[in-house]
């Protein structure tokens, strides 16, 4: 059955759906299978659900027994799962991770690097963080016994760092990865978020291909052509950790779909940066189909330019 811990509820949606608040609990009851059974769902910090036989008013526990595969049990189980799935769809938000530290770190990574976890595997509870198509982090749901003489589930973060550079009881040679170059950090609150993010940044830096950046711009939202006709400098909302002095290429979306401007950051603060135009390119110079050939396949937010594209621009931008 589904792991309900990967979801958190929207209390307003629960009420709209039909849940009743009783103390700290939200309770929902519904008849299923023409009233022969009923389901009771209780939500507090977790979701709990039980099915009852309407004739006896006793819990129907057969649906929880893996070995019970009879047609009737399957019918009840299916009705139960359809009800739960509908509640999850309408009242809950999916979380990638189960444990609080994992969730906090995923948020910090998104906030700092504008990267969301990906699930490239057909099964399992492992999520990848990548930059320029290179992994810099992997969070897995596993068991303590993989690392030490202890039982119980845990989530761990694999990052790129030699094991001999780190000394902490929560850090081990990487589980399921090259132990020479990767480590596993147990996400059980024994190492602070700040310390983990310091190590994450070291891993992230191994994926940085060059110091030049590319940022997207939409003609529907901002008329760059008109702005640059008035001045060689524009104020731009800060995207990514782009430092003063950095070179920034601006990818202008449809109907141009090409890198059209080369700029330099001449001033920045926490929320914006001042860009000075260095060059304007005809859209035919660096269109999207050319960018894809040099490993720049998507420009949805600020990102470093791939080394291959940097070299190509260096060779053609005369």
LINVENUR-V55687 format. One record per residue. N is the residue number from 1. PSI is psi in whole degrees, 0 to 359 (* if undefined). BURIAL is + if it has 16 or more other ideal C-beta (glycine too) atoms within 10 Angstrom, else -. Layout:
N/PSI/BURIAL
N/PSI/BURIAL
This chain:
1/162/-
2/144/-
3/101/-
4/346/+
5/346/-
6/11/+
7/147/+
8/146/-
9/157/+
10/110/-
11/324/-
12/321/-
13/327/-
14/314/+
15/315/-
16/328/-
17/333/+
18/4/-
19/146/+
20/134/-
21/125/-
22/103/-
23/236/-
24/0/-
25/152/-
26/127/+
27/136/+
28/133/+
29/142/-
30/139/-
31/142/-
32/161/+
33/56/+
34/31/-
35/0/-
36/334/-
37/163/+
38/155/+
39/138/+
40/124/-
41/126/+
42/126/+
43/122/+
44/249/-
45/335/-
46/169/-
47/127/+
48/140/-
49/142/+
50/149/-
51/136/+
52/142/+
53/121/-
54/331/-
55/317/-
56/346/-
57/24/-
58/153/-
59/136/-
60/96/+
61/353/-
62/331/+
63/343/+
64/350/-
65/116/-
66/324/-
67/345/-
68/100/-
69/13/-
70/159/-
71/321/-
72/317/-
73/318/-
74/323/-
75/316/-
76/317/+
77/320/+
78/318/-
79/320/+
80/311/+
81/325/-
82/322/-
83/313/+
84/317/+
85/322/-
86/321/-
87/316/+
88/319/+
89/319/-
90/340/-
91/354/+
92/158/+
93/134/-
94/134/-
95/140/-
96/325/+
97/162/+
98/314/+
99/147/+
100/318/-
101/323/+
102/317/+
103/318/+
104/317/+
105/320/+
106/320/+
107/317/-
108/321/-
109/317/+
110/317/-
111/320/-
112/320/-
113/357/+
114/42/-
115/130/+
116/151/-
117/145/+
118/154/-
119/82/-
120/0/-
121/148/-
122/334/-
123/172/-
124/166/-
125/60/+
126/134/+
127/137/+
128/142/+
129/130/+
130/156/+
131/132/+
132/40/+
133/9/-
134/136/-
135/137/+
136/357/+
137/151/+
138/119/+
139/128/+
140/146/+
141/120/+
142/206/+
143/147/-
144/327/-
145/343/-
146/344/-
147/324/+
148/173/-
149/76/-
150/142/-
151/158/-
152/153/-
153/155/-
154/157/+
155/141/+
156/154/+
157/121/+
158/127/+
159/164/+
160/109/+
161/133/+
162/138/-
163/330/+
164/357/-
165/353/-
166/137/+
167/100/-
168/143/-
169/348/-
170/0/+
171/132/+
172/163/+
173/143/-
174/133/+
175/124/+
176/16/-
177/173/+
178/112/-
179/349/-
180/329/-
181/348/-
182/152/+
183/160/+
184/133/+
185/124/+
186/127/+
187/66/+
188/27/+
189/5/-
190/346/-
191/133/+
192/155/-
193/319/-
194/314/-
195/321/-
196/318/+
197/330/+
198/318/-
199/323/+
200/319/+
201/322/-
202/319/-
203/318/+
204/320/+
205/336/-
206/345/-
207/354/+
208/123/-
209/320/+
210/169/-
211/352/-
212/151/+
213/160/+
214/136/+
215/147/+
216/150/-
217/145/+
218/125/-
219/335/-
220/336/-
221/332/-
222/125/-
223/89/-
224/322/+
225/315/-
226/318/-
227/316/-
228/343/+
229/338/-
230/327/-
231/153/-
232/358/-
233/142/+
234/151/+
235/130/-
236/137/+
237/132/-
238/125/-
239/111/+
240/176/+
241/70/-
242/118/+
243/160/-
244/136/-
245/346/-
246/150/+
247/132/+
248/123/+
249/138/+
250/119/+
251/119/+
252/122/+
253/187/-
254/140/-
255/2/-
256/311/+
257/57/+
258/157/+
259/122/+
260/346/+
261/141/+
262/124/+
263/170/+
264/141/+
265/114/+
266/348/-
267/143/-
268/161/+
269/198/-
270/337/-
271/345/-
272/170/-
273/151/+
274/119/+
275/134/+
276/125/-
277/128/+
278/322/-
279/151/-
280/131/-
281/143/+
282/141/-
283/339/-
284/346/-
285/309/-
286/62/+
287/167/+
288/321/+
289/330/-
290/318/+
291/320/+
292/325/-
293/337/-
294/37/+
295/14/-
296/91/+
297/337/-
298/135/-
299/75/+
300/340/-
301/176/-
302/136/+
303/160/+
304/147/+
305/134/+
306/149/+
307/320/-
308/318/-
309/322/+
310/316/+
311/321/-
312/314/+
313/321/+
314/326/-
315/336/-
316/343/-
317/79/-
318/*/-
